[in-house]
Amino acid sequence: MKEIKIMTTLEKLKEILSECKGEDLNITPETTFDELDFDSLDKVDIVMQIEEAYDISLGDNMQLSTVGELIAKIDEAVANK
């Protein structure tokens, strides 16, 4: 029997953020983007990867400070697809 793994939004986001940073990141919903030290180009790349992975649009003016806030935004966009 095949095992089916369903990735949570946090797991998928960790994968995207780690790939962008080039290292395995330990993130929680409380992790801030300041702690992750992403520059503005990184943030644009991250949003594009998220939009492609989930087939959603997050818009251009997101003012989010934590990973948890981004997860909520992703989940909301997916639910409203």
C-alpha positions as CSV (number, residue, x, y, z in Angstrom):
1,M,0.0,0.0,0.0
2,K,1.3,3.4,-0.9
3,E,1.8,5.9,1.9
4,I,0.3,9.3,1.2
5,K,1.9,12.2,2.9
6,I,0.0,15.4,3.1
7,M,2.2,18.4,3.8
8,T,0.9,21.0,6.1
9,T,1.2,24.7,5.2
10,L,4.0,25.1,7.7
11,E,5.9,22.1,6.3
12,K,5.6,23.4,2.8
13,L,6.5,26.9,3.8
14,K,9.6,25.6,5.7
15,E,10.6,23.8,2.5
16,I,10.2,26.9,0.4
17,L,12.0,29.2,2.9
18,S,14.8,26.7,3.4
19,E,15.4,26.4,-0.3
20,C,15.5,30.1,-0.7
21,K,17.9,30.6,2.2
22,G,20.1,27.6,1.1
23,E,20.0,26.0,4.5
24,D,17.6,23.9,6.6
25,L,15.6,26.4,8.6
26,N,13.9,25.6,11.9
27,I,10.7,27.7,11.8
28,T,7.6,27.9,13.8
29,P,4.5,30.0,13.4
30,E,6.1,32.5,15.8
31,T,9.3,32.9,13.8
32,T,9.6,36.5,12.4
33,F,10.9,37.3,9.0
34,D,13.4,39.6,10.7
35,E,14.9,36.6,12.4
36,L,15.2,34.8,9.1
37,D,17.1,37.8,7.6
38,F,15.5,37.8,4.2
39,D,16.1,40.8,1.9
40,S,13.5,42.3,-0.3
41,L,14.5,40.2,-3.4
42,D,14.3,37.0,-1.2
43,K,10.8,38.0,-0.2
44,V,9.7,38.5,-3.8
45,D,11.1,35.1,-4.7
46,I,9.3,33.5,-1.7
47,V,5.9,35.0,-2.6
48,M,6.3,33.8,-6.2
49,Q,7.2,30.3,-5.1
50,I,4.2,30.2,-2.7
51,E,1.9,31.5,-5.4
52,E,3.1,28.8,-7.8
53,A,3.0,26.0,-5.3
54,Y,-0.5,26.7,-4.2
55,D,-1.9,28.3,-7.4
56,I,-3.0,31.4,-5.5
57,S,-2.3,35.1,-5.6
58,L,-1.1,36.8,-2.5
59,G,-0.9,40.4,-3.8
60,D,1.9,42.8,-3.6
61,N,1.3,44.7,-0.3
62,M,1.5,42.0,2.4
63,Q,2.6,43.5,5.7
64,L,3.3,40.3,7.6
65,S,5.8,39.9,10.4
66,T,5.6,36.2,11.4
67,V,5.5,32.9,9.6
68,G,2.1,32.2,11.3
69,E,0.6,35.3,9.7
70,L,1.8,34.2,6.3
71,I,0.4,30.7,6.9
72,A,-3.0,32.3,7.7
73,K,-2.8,34.3,4.5
74,I,-1.9,31.2,2.4
75,D,-4.7,29.1,4.0
76,E,-7.2,31.9,3.4
77,A,-6.2,32.3,-0.2
78,V,-6.4,28.5,-0.8
79,A,-9.9,28.4,0.9
80,N,-11.1,31.2,-1.4
81,K,-9.9,29.7,-4.6
